[in-house]
Every structure is written in C-alpha cells, then in structure tokens.
Amino acid sequence: MDVAIIGAGNVGTALAGSLTGGGHSVAITATTREKAERVAQETGARAAGSNREAAEASEVVILAIPHDAVDAVIGELGAALDGKVIVDTTNRVDSNDPGSVLDGTSVAERIKARVPAAHVAKAFNTVLAVHMTDPKVNGEQVDAFVAGDDGARPKVVGLAESIGFRALDVGPLSVGRALEGMALINISLNMRNNWSWQTEWKLAGPTGG
C-alpha cells in the first residue's frame, strides 16, 4: 500500500520503519527536508518534497504530528485529501486538567468535518512509539484499536495487522473519543509515576463466540 506519513517525530519515524518493513511504500515529511531525508534513510522510506506531494501520491495519509498542528496541515492539503484514508494518531494531553481534553469530541471527528470527502480513522494513538516497530510487551501482541468511518476501518485494520498488531475494529469515528481517553490515561500514568514508558493497552480474554 502507498502510505504518506506527515511528521517525522517518534511516532512518524517508528511507523515509517514498521510499514516499510511490512512491505508498504512509504513517503515521509518533516518540518525540514533534511530531517525527512535522515529519517527516510534510517527507515527505508522516501523523503517527500512537501506534505502535498506525499499525500497526492498515497492511498493512506497518516498524521503523526502534534494535535495543535492538525488544522494547519489539513488546511494546507485541502482537496488533496479527498478520497484518501486519513489516519489520526494524535492525542490531546493535559494531566493537570484532563477535563479540558475529555470534552466529548475528538481530533479525528474535527478532521472529518474539515475534509468530508476523505475517509477518516483514529488509530495507533493508544500505542507508545517504542512498541510501534515491534508491537509486543512481555511476549504478548499489542492491540491496535481502530475507530473510523466505513471507508477507513477495513484498510487501517489491515495496515495494523500487516505490521504485527492485533487490530480491533472498535466502531465508528465517534469511538475515537474513547481512544483519546485511553491514551490520556496511559500517558498520564507514565508521567505521574515516572514509569518507563513500556505500558500498553491489551483486551484480555477469549474473543470467540
């Protein structure tokens, strides 16, 4: 699959490595061309000249950027996102005032409102970057929870499975609100308790009928 990753921080870099390793063609962008080229060389991806170039050449566009940069990137790309699958990996975190980000909305829903002709999913936001290249903790497969509209979920589930996750389709895009809350809990616990950033969410128990 042709994938564009917008952002070359910890999440973008980790996903670039795992996706190229999974046989996908990956174009990556960063705040500078030099950084994009460095990360591309490290991961086997291709450094795109611009966000638009990366998006136009890809079927799936992964937003691996700070949540407060989303509006600017969506505004820049505009119609280039029409018909694409957009994967929102972002999180809003405020450990001092969690209610300010647990406000009954999600970044993914905001993206869908801005680009109604795109297919939007919330995914990978509950996973720490350290486990994106090898999604296992204590030998157990990490879960990737995928919420989104019908045009996005099957492709993103398949993408997650192709890089080693147990992917779980958790329903429509509105469930992304819960996924942002899950990420907030894990991140806040690590911050408050000075943990080692190794904890992940795992749905335990049999899943058969």
N, C-alpha and C positions, 0 to 999 in steps of 0.2 A: 504494500500500500504506500502511496506517496503521502508523506506527512510533513507538515511545516510546524516547527516549534518556535514560537515567538518568545524569546527570552533565554539567556544562557547562564542563569544563576545555578544554584544547586539542583533545583528541580529540572530545569531545562537540560542541563548537562547530563544528569542521571538518566532522564528519559531518552535523550539522544543516543546514549550508549546502549541502553537496553533495546531500543527499537531497531537500531542498525544491526545489533546482534541477533534480533529476531527476524531479520531478512527484509526489513522495510527500508524504503528510500527516504532519507530524512534531510530536509533543509532547515538550517537554524539561523536565527538572527540574534543580535545583541545590541547593546547601546552603542558599541563601536564595531566597525568592520574587523579591527584587529582581534577583538575578543571573540567574535563569531568564528574567525578563521582558526584561532587557537583551539577553541572548543571542538570545532569540526575536525581538526587534525587529531585531537585526543579521542574522539568518539567514532570516527568513520562517517560522520555526517558531511553535508555540503554547506558551506557558508553562503547564504543568500545575500544579495546586494541590498535588499530592503525588505521590510515586512510585507509589502505588497507583492514583490517578486516571489517571495516564499509562498504566500497564500494562493496566488493565482496558479501556481504550478502543482498544488497539492489538493488531495481529496479531503484530508483531515487537517485542521488547524488547531494546535494545542497552545493555549495561553498559559505560559509559565512565567508570569510577571506579577509584580505586586498588585493587589486588588485595586489600589488607587491609581494605577496606570491603565486599567481596563478601558475606561471611557475614551481616553485619548487614542488608544490603539484601535478600538472599534471605529471611532470617528475617522481615523486615518485610512482604514481599509475599506470601509463603506461597502459598496456593491461588490467588491472583490470577494466578499464572504457569502454572497447569495448562492444557495445550493450546496455550500460546504458543510461539513460536520465540524462544529466548534467544540472543543473540549476545554472547559473551565476548570483549572486546577487551583484556583486562588482561594485564599482564606482571609477573613477579617478577624483579627485577634485583638482583644483588649482585656487582658487578665484583670485589670483593676476595675473595669466596668463592663462585664460580659453582656449585660442587658443592652448596651448600646449597639452591639452587633447581632444579638439574638432578637431581631426586630420583626420577625415574620416575613422576611424577604430573603433573597439570595442573589449573589452576584450573577449566577447563571440566568436567573429569570430577568435580570436587568439587561443582560446581553441579548436574550431572545426578544425583548421589547424593542431594542435598538436595531436588530437585524432579523426581522420576522421571516425573511426568505431563507435563512440558514437553519440548520438542524443543530440543536444545542444539547450538550450533555455536561453534567457535573461529575467529574471522576478524578481519581488519583489525589484528590485534596486531603483524604484521610490517611495517606501513606507518607511517612517521613522519607526524605530524599535518600537517606542512607540505605534504604531497602528497595529502591526502585530498580537497581541494577541486578539485584539478587533477592527477589521477594520471599525470603524465608526468615523466620525467627525461631531459634531452637529447633530447627529441622522441620518446622511447620510452614506450609504455604500461606502467605499473607493474602487477605481478601482485598479485592478492589471493588468498591461499591459504585455502581453506575446508575445515575438518575438522568432522565432526559426525555425528549420527545421521541416519537416512534421512529423517526428517520435517523436518529443518532444512536439510540441504545444498542441495537444489534452490532453495529460496526465498532463501537467503543468496547463492548464486551469482548468481541473477537480480538481487538487490538490488545486488551489487557491480558487475555489468555495467551496470546502469542509471545508475551514476554515473561510468562511464568506465574502470573497471578491466578488465584481462584476468583473469577469475576462473577459478581452477583448483580443481576438486574433488579434494582430496588424500586422501580416505578417511574412515574412522570417527573418532569423537571422540578415541580414544587417540592419533591423529596430532597432536592439539593439543600433546602433549608436545614434539614436534619443532618445532612452530611457536613455542612459547615459547623454545626454544633458539635458533632463528633470530633472534628479536627480541633476545635477550640478546647475541648476537654483534654485531649491528649497533649496538645502543645502547652496548655496552662499547667498541667501536672508536671511536665518535664521542667518548665521554667520555675515553678514554685518550690519543687522538691530537689532541684539540682540533679535530676536523673540524667542518664547517659544517652538520651535520645535514641533508644532502641525499641520502644514500645509501639505496638501496632494493634489495630482492631481485628478480631477474629470471631466470626459467628460459630459458636460451638454446637455440637450435637448433630444427629443424623438429618439429612435433607431429603431423604427419600419419602415416598408416600406411606 
